[in-house]
Amino acid sequence: MRPTVVVAEKISAAGIDLLAESCEVIVAVGAGRADLLDALSDAAGLVIRSATRVDADLLSAAPRLRVVGRAGIGVDNIDLDAATTAGVLVVNAPTANAISAAEHTMALLLA
């Protein structure tokens, strides 16, 4: 049986396609909190960006959750203590927008 991954926020279609090669993917972009918690009931993974708050309530609604992937820098929207207690690995992409940040800086300098 392939693990289920819930994608809670918009990511590129290429990222979803890559996940779909080895996982069952549930795209829950725009879902309300209750619907997201329902989708997580059997999920092994969760992909978020900055809008989804991963707290103790969310983690308790996802007893099979093993990893939360933050598509971006920082993990300030994730309760790391609750995730550690639940045995959930939290990962992020610390250099995800480095090029965009540099381009923005140059644009501001040139403006």
N, C-alpha and C positions, 0 to 999 in steps of 0.2 A: 504494500500500500504506500502510495506517495504522500509525503507530508503536505499539509495545507498551509499556505501562506496568505495572509490577509494584507492587501495593499490599501491603506486607509487614506492616502493622499496621492495627488497626481504625481506620477513619475513618467519617464519616457516609455513609449510603447516597446522600445528595444529592451528595456529593463524588465518589463512584464513578460515579454517573449522569452527572455533568458530564464526567468524564474519558471515559466511554464514548461520548460524542457525537463525539469526534474521534480516539479511540485504541482499540486492543484492550487491554482491561484483564484482567490476571491477578491475582486476589485470592489472596494467599499468606499470609493471616493464620493464625498458628499453625504455619506450616511450619517444619520443622527447617532447620538451616543448609545441609545438602546439597541439600535440595529447593529452598530459596531460590536457591542458586547455579545450580542447573539452570534455574530459571524465568528467571533473568537472562541466560541465554546469548544471547538475541536482543532483549533489552529496550533501549529508548532512554531510559526513565525509571524511577525508583524513588521510591515514596512511603513514608516511614517516620515514626515518632514517636520515642520515646526508647529503646525496647528493642533495636532493630536496630543492630548495630555495622557501620558502613561502613568497612572497612579495605582495605589493599592487596590482600589475598586476594580479597575480594568484588569489588573493582574489576577485578582481572585476570580474573575469571570472567565479566565483563560487557563484552566488547570493544566493543559498540555503544552502551553507556550514555553518555548526553549530559547528563543532569540528575538530581540527587538532590534531592527536595523533602522538607524536614523539616516536618511538620505540627505546629509548635510553636515555642517559643522555644529558642534556643541550637543549637549544632552540635557539642557536646562528644562526641557519639558518632560523629562523622565525622572521618576522617583527612583534613584539608584539604590537606595537602601531597601525599598520594597522589592525591587527587581532581584537584588542579591538574596534577600530572604526567600523569595519564591524560586530561586535557582535559575533565573532567566539571565542569559548573557545579553549585554547591551553593547552594540557596535555602532560606530558612526563613520562618516567619510570626511575626515578633517581637512582634506585638501580639495574637496568637491568644487568649491567656487573660487579657487585661488586665481585662476586666469580671469574670470569675470571681475573679481575685485581689483586686479591690476588694471584691467581695461577701464573700469569705472574711475579709478584714480587718475589714469592718464587723461581721460576725457574731462575730468574736473580741472586738472592742471591746464589743459589746453583751452578750456572755457574762460 
